[in-house]
Amino acid sequence: MGRVNRKAAGGRGSSGRTAGGVDANGHLYVTANQLHRQPTYQHGRDLPRKPYVLFRTRIDAGLVLLR
C-alpha cells in the first residue's frame, strides 16, 4: 500500500470521523460509515463495531490536498 495523504484521509489536522484518501499510486481508500452507530442516534451511547472495513479501488488519480 502506498502512502495516503492523511489530511484527505480524515487523519490528524482534519475534522470528522470519515476516513478516506488517495495514495501516490492512484488508489482511493475509504472506510465504511458507521454514522447510525454514533451517540446522536443511539441515545448517547457510542456503538461502533470492529473490525472497520477499508475499501480500496484504483482511480488513476494523483494525491488530493484539501485546504
GILIN-V389699 format. One record per residue. N is the residue number from 1. RES is the residue in one letter. PSI is psi in radians with two decimals (999 if undefined). Layout:
BEGIN
n-><N/N>
res-><RES/RES>
psi-><PSI/PSI>
END
This chain:
BEGIN
n-><1/2/3/4/5/6/7/8/9/10/11/12/13/14/15/16/17/18/19/20/21/22/23/24/25/26/27/28/29/30/31/32/33/34/35/36/37/38/39/40/41/42/43/44/45/46/47/48/49/50/51/52/53/54/55/56/57/58/59/60/61/62/63/64/65/66/67>
res-><M/G/R/V/N/R/K/A/A/G/G/R/G/S/S/G/R/T/A/G/G/V/D/A/N/G/H/L/Y/V/T/A/N/Q/L/H/R/Q/P/T/Y/Q/H/G/R/D/L/P/R/K/P/Y/V/L/F/R/T/R/I/D/A/G/L/V/L/L/R>
psi-><2.33/3.08/2.36/2.36/1.93/-0.63/-0.77/-0.40/0.10/0.33/-2.76/2.41/-0.05/2.89/2.84/2.91/-0.12/2.31/2.45/2.85/3.01/2.30/3.06/-0.25/0.11/0.46/2.40/2.28/2.28/2.66/2.73/2.38/2.36/0.63/-0.70/-0.20/0.08/2.76/-0.58/-0.59/0.00/0.68/0.73/-0.05/2.34/1.97/0.66/2.64/2.45/2.66/2.56/2.61/2.24/2.16/2.50/2.34/2.56/2.23/-0.01/0.83/2.88/-3.04/2.54/2.06/2.19/2.48/999>
END
